[in-house]
Amino acid sequence: MLQLRRWLWLAAALLATAVALLATVGVTVDASRWRAQLSERLAGTLGRPVALDGPVHVVVSLSPRLRAERVRLPNPPGFAASNLLSIGELRVHADLWPLLAGKARVRELIARDVNLRLERDARGQGNWSRPLAPALDREAAGGLARLDLHRLVVEGAAIEYGGAGRPRRAEIAELTAEARAGRAARAELKGAAGGSDYVLTLAGAPLSRLGTSESWPWTIDGRFGSARVRGEGRISGPLAQPEAELRFDVDAPDAGALGAALGAPVPPLGAVAASGSLHLAAGRAALRGMRLSAGQSAISGDLALDWSGPRPRLTGALDS
């Protein structure tokens, strides 16, 4: 009997050791066979189709990891490009216990070879502005409140924007960000656009305030070539139809270089300074208190663009 007890204790100890090693070191599982179920679950969360075209691997442990290749968000019919977003490789490293409690504590999220294509169809509808159902909008806001993102890294990304013709393109060499629960969100972008390099730093309130009754304040500070850009603003309203306000100040010693970086050719005006307040809402944009100086010339005033109706309408008053 004593010998049997010893063997039972030894077996229990070995089992506990195996479980501890599994939880700590982890075991890799090929989850490619469940791509359809994963795509369906992600589509339900995002409110639009998700395609997982490549292999999917999961490391099961107390800090589970996921690696997926060739992830896509397809465009609906009517757009020139096949996809809104494509990701060559996606890696996620999270903590298990918060996930079981309905919270997302992400230690690291890495995306490589990313392409984002923004465009409008023949009706003027943007492929990024798919409306969310009210329930999904509330779920998305709740998801932000439960998010604890320690580190986000995007490497080798490109943003293309335009219609069916030749799109404009901005390259992101690297994006790093963090959005810890209850803490200020921060992001830094480095890349090139129109032959000029740029560095942008963004900071904002905790993401849990997005989509709630509170507004979400944020700031931006950056450089496009020799131009300096500063701004501060707020985002308010539901995530399905947010409204944004940005007070900006731009100082560009070379207007042509800044225009090339933004994909908007500008005549050789020399040094340019601009300031004002930009307001964005569903189908509307307004530029208020604008002041623009180029060389010996200056202009000020307000402009408003409304494209919510059958035909866009531009109104405003300018003084020179």
C-alpha positions, -999 to +999 in steps of 0.1 A: +000+000+000+028+024+009+045+016-024+013+023-043+009+057-026+044+066-035+037+058-072+005+078-070+023+108-056+050+105-082+024+103-110+006+134-096+039+153-094+048+144-130+013+154-141+016+187-123+050+193-138+037+186-173+008+209-169+031+237-155+055+232-185+026+233-209+012+265-193+046+282-192+063+270-224+033+263-244+025+239-273+020+250-309-012+240-326-019+243-363-053+260-363-055+263-401-084+238-402-105+263-382-099+293-405-135+294-416-148+295-380-122+321-370-131+343-401-167+341-392-161+351-356-138+380-367-164+392-392-191+392-366-168+414-344-157+438-371-190+440-390-175+432-423-160+400-441-126+388-430-105+363-451-077+342-436-059+329-467-027+316-451-017+292-423-028+300-387-008+288-357-017+291-320+007+286-291-014+274-261-001+286-228-008+311-200+004+337-226-011+324-258+002+335-291-014+336-326+004+339-359-017+342-391-005+349-427-023+366-456-052+383-437-076+404-457-106+426-454-123+423-488-141+452-504-178+449-512-188+450-549-184+484-567-148+492-558-117+491-580-095+473-555-102+438-542-093+446-506-097+474-481-069+459-460-043+432-464-017+420-439+011+396-449+018+385-414-001+391-381+013+381-347-006+385-314+007+378-279-018+380-251-024+370-215-048+341-209-065+349-176-078+384-187-091+368-219-112+343-198-126+373-179-136+390-211-107+415-213-080+418-239-046+423-224-024+422-255+013+422-247+023+426-283+006+429-317+029+429-348+017+434-384+040+432-414+035+439-451+003+459-446-016+476-474-046+499-468-065+510-499-090+538-494-113+547-522-149+557-531-173+540-554-195+556-581-220+568-555-192+585-535-194+560-507-160+552-491-150+516-486-139+525-450-173+540-440-194+508-437-221+517-412-223+498-380-255+485-364-262+502-331-256+469-312-223+464-329-213+500-323-219+495-286-200+463-287-171+480-304-170+508-277-172+481-250-143+463-266-121+495-265-130+498-228-117+462-222-085+466-244-051+468-227-026+470-256+010+471-243+028+473-277+017+476-313+042+475-342+034+478-379+063+473-403+063+479-440+029+494-445+015+514-474-017+536-476-032+542-510-060+566-515-079+576-546-104+564-572-101+539-600-072+558-615-037+560-603-040+562-564-017+583-542+005+564-519+021+570-485+046+545-470+049+538-433+083+523-425+073+517-389+044+525-366+047+519-329+019+525-304+005+516-270-030+519-255-027+506-219-060+504-200-067+536-182-036+553-196-030+578-224-027+563-259+004+571-279+016+564-314+046+573-336+047+570-374+078+571-396+078+568-433+079+586-467+053+602-490+058+620-523+096+617-520+097+633-485+102+616-452+079+623-423+076+616-385+043+620-368+036+616-330+000+613-318-012+612-282-047+609-268-068+601-238-074+564-229-092+546-258-120+536-234-134+571-239-140+566-276-176+560-285-189+571-251-207+602-239-172+618-233-152+633-261-117+619-269-090+646-269-058+641-289-028+660-302-005+656-332+030+669-337+051+660-368+073+669-396+068+664-434+102+670-450+110+706-439+074+714-429+062+713-393+027+703-383+010+708-349-026+702-339-050+693-312-086+682-314-114+660-301-134+630-314-170+626-301-201+606-308-207+569-315-181+550-334-206+544-362-208+581-369-181+600-351-175+637-353-140+652-352-125+686-346-089+696-352-072+729-346-040+730-367-009+751-373+014+744-403+047+761-411+062+750-444+094+767-457+088+750-491+052+747-501+060+726-531+077+699-510+048+698-486+023+695-515+043+666-530+044+649-496+006+652-493+000+641-529-014+675-539+009+694-563+013+731-552+028+759-573+062+773-562+048+797-536+078+797-513+072+797-476+036+790-465+019+792-431-016+780-424-038+777-393-075+771-386-100+747-372-112+716-392-146+700-383-156+666-398-190+649-395-210+624-416-211+639-451-198+673-440-165+692-435-160+727-424-128+748-422-133+777-398-110+806-388-086+797-416-056+819-421-032+812-450-001+832-460+022+825-489+050+849-498+035+884-497-001+872-500-026+862-473-061+849-472-086+842-444-121+830-439-144+800-436-153+772-460-178+743-458-183+713-479-215+692-478-216+659-498-245+643-479-270+652-507-272+642-543-247+669-553-217+682-532-222+718-521-193+742-513-200+774-494-179+800-476-165+835-474-129+845-479-110+878-474-076+887-489 
